[in-house]
Structure formats: structure tokens, C-alpha cells
Amino acid sequence: MKNFVAGVRTLGTGLGLILRSPRLLLIGAIPALISMFLLLGALGTLLYFSGDLVSWLTPFADGWTEWLRQAFRVVLGAALVGAAALLASVSFIAVTLLIGGPFYEHIAEQAEQRLGLDTRDDGAGTARQLGRGVRDALKLVLVALVGAVVLFFLGFIPVIGQTVIPVLAAVFGAWVVALEMVGLVFQRRGLTMRDRQRSLTANKARTLGFSLPAYLLCLIPVAQLVVIPAAVVGGTLLAHRYLDDPDATVDDQ
């Protein structure tokens, strides 16, 4: 429990730093706004054309009785829109970080300077680091999409789908958020996604204490504009704790 609370405090530190710096808050909000408009636009387009799409997908239902055909297509349309909304919510942060890589890297660097953290890197050039960031972000988007699809279909299991699966979905989303938010420091030091996963797994309670509130807050409309830059700062701080003093942060010690 102590480590979980420490993770929550790490997010609070990031939130405090962002709220004290309107300039960093504005820089961090721009990519989130762009991502939000893109995803909402895509969902709106899907909703508008959902009737035509469902009819195109179900030509076999044309010969059914009117009420059965309409009921089937309404349920299928709702399922498609629901699945798209779930995919959008899970992948929102990954897409935002992909769009706003340079913005969030600047925020992370400013946080390191203000908090007196080690800013060394592995000597790779800017282009190479940017390539790493894009590659890792695409990996995480893919992981988020696959996980969301699996959880969506598991949600149809009676009882379990309405009780256990939502909890698993929140934990999965939080873990993806953690992998994303510590990424800037890990990438700069030339570390891989596997290194990231290993560090977070060794500190599960602290990691979830940081990322679970961040993920849940990101589900609130508009809150993402503040939470994402705050989580970037918190993730930067968390990554430094894990990399610069790993023995002191391992859970259960």
C-alpha cells in the first residue's frame, strides 16, 4: 500500500508542477486537443454512416422480416460504435504522445531541470531518438488496440463481463499509460520496451499508484488537457527513480 500511495504522490508532483507553469500546461494541452478532435471526428463520422455501414456488412439480413432485420442491425451498429469508442479511449494517450512527441519531450526536459534530475542520454542524435519514439508509440498503439478488442469481446461474457472485465480493462489501460509515460527517459538512454516493462513489473504497486489515477482521470472529457502533461512529468520522475536508484524502489523491499 505504501508503494501505491507513493505512485499517487508522483502523479500529484507532476500535477503541481504543471499547474504552477501555465506555459507548460498550454504546450501539453495542444497535442491533446488535436488528438481529441481527431478521435471525436472519427467517432462522429462512424456514427453518421453507421446505418449504411451495417447494411453493407449484413446483406444476408435483407430477406429477414422487417422487425428482426432492424433489431439485428441496430444492435450490431451499437456494438460497432461502442467498440470504436473503447478503442478511442484506450488509444487516446498513445495517439496524443505520438502527435505531441516534441512537445512532451520539452516538458520532460523542463521537469528534469526544475527537479534537479540527471539529464544524460546515450549520445544518439535527435533524428534517431525521434525514430525510437515513433516506433515505440506505434507499438503501444497496436498493443492498446489489440487489448481493447480482446476486452471488448470478453465483456459479453455473462456476469464476468460486467464485473471482472471492467476492472481488468482499467488495469490494462493504466499499464499502457505507465509504459507510455516513462518512455521519454528510457528512450533517451537507449533502453528498449522490454527494459521498460521489466522496470515497471519490478515496481507494480508504485507504477499502478501513478498510472491508474492518470488513466481514470483521462476518461473525463477535458481533464486530459491537464492530466496528460502532468502524467508526462510524473512519468519522467518515476523513470528516474527506477533507473537512477532501482534498488530503493523495488516493491516489497
Residue pairs with C-beta under 8 A, 6 or more apart in sequence:
1 205
3 203
3 205
3 206
3 209
3 251
4 205
4 206
4 208
4 209
5 209
6 206
6 209
7 205
7 206
7 207
7 208
7 209
7 210
7 211
7 238
8 209
8 210
8 213
9 209
10 206
10 209
10 210
10 234
10 237
10 238
10 241
11 209
11 210
11 213
11 214
11 230
11 231
11 234
12 234
13 233
13 234
13 237
14 111
14 229
14 230
14 231
14 232
14 233
14 234
14 235
14 236
14 237
15 226
15 227
15 230
15 233
15 234
17 24
17 111
17 114
17 115
17 230
17 233
18 24
18 25
18 28
18 107
18 226
18 229
18 230
18 233
19 25
19 226
19 230
21 110
24 107
24 110
24 229
25 225
25 226
25 229
27 103
27 106
27 107
27 229
28 100
28 103
28 104
28 107
28 225
28 228
28 229
28 230
28 232
29 225
29 226
29 229
30 100
30 103
31 96
31 97
31 99
31 100
31 103
31 104
31 228
32 96
32 100
32 224
32 225
32 228
32 229
33 225
34 96
34 99
34 100
35 92
35 95
35 96
35 99
35 100
36 92
36 224
38 95
39 88
39 92
39 95
42 84
42 88
43 81
43 84
43 85
43 88
46 53
46 80
46 81
46 84
47 81
50 77
50 80
50 81
51 73
51 77
53 77
53 80
54 73
54 76
54 77
54 80
55 73
57 76
58 72
58 73
58 76
61 68
61 69
61 72
61 73
62 69
64 72
82 152
83 148
83 149
83 152
86 148
86 151
86 152
87 144
87 145
87 148
87 149
89 148
89 173
89 219
90 144
90 145
90 147
90 148
90 169
90 172
90 173
90 176
91 141
91 144
91 145
91 148
92 218
92 224
93 176
93 177
93 180
93 215
93 218
93 224
93 228
93 231
94 137
94 140
94 141
94 144
94 176
94 180
95 141
96 224
96 228
97 104
97 137
97 180
97 183
97 228
98 134
98 137
98 138
98 141
101 130
101 133
101 134
101 137
102 130
104 184
104 229
104 232
105 133
105 184
107 229
107 232
107 233
108 184
108 185
108 232
108 233
108 236
109 119
111 117
111 232
111 233
111 236
111 237
112 118
112 119
112 236
112 240
113 119
115 237
117 236
117 237
117 240
117 244
118 240
118 244
120 189
121 129
121 188
121 189
121 190
122 188
122 189
122 190
124 132
124 190
129 187
129 188
132 187
133 183
133 184
133 187
136 183
136 187
136 193
137 180
137 183
139 193
140 176
140 179
140 180
143 176
144 173
144 176
147 172
147 176
148 169
151 165
151 168
151 169
151 172
154 160
154 161
154 165
154 168
155 161
155 162
155 165
155 166
155 169
157 165
170 212
170 215
170 216
171 208
171 212
173 215
174 208
174 211
174 212
174 214
174 215
174 216
175 200
175 207
175 208
175 211
177 211
177 214
177 215
177 218
177 231
178 200
178 207
178 208
178 210
178 211
178 235
178 238
179 193
179 196
179 197
179 200
180 235
181 210
181 211
181 214
181 231
181 232
181 234
181 235
181 236
181 238
182 196
182 199
182 200
182 235
182 236
182 238
182 239
182 242
183 196
183 235
184 232
184 235
184 236
184 239
185 235
185 236
185 239
185 240
185 243
186 192
186 195
186 196
186 199
186 239
186 243
189 243
191 243
199 239
199 242
199 243
199 246
200 207
200 242
202 242
202 246
202 250
202 251
203 242
203 249
203 250
203 251
204 251
205 251
206 238
206 241
206 249
206 251
207 238
210 231
210 234
210 235
210 238
211 231
214 227
214 230
214 231
214 234
217 223
217 224
217 227
218 224
218 227
218 228
218 231
241 248
241 249
242 249
247 253
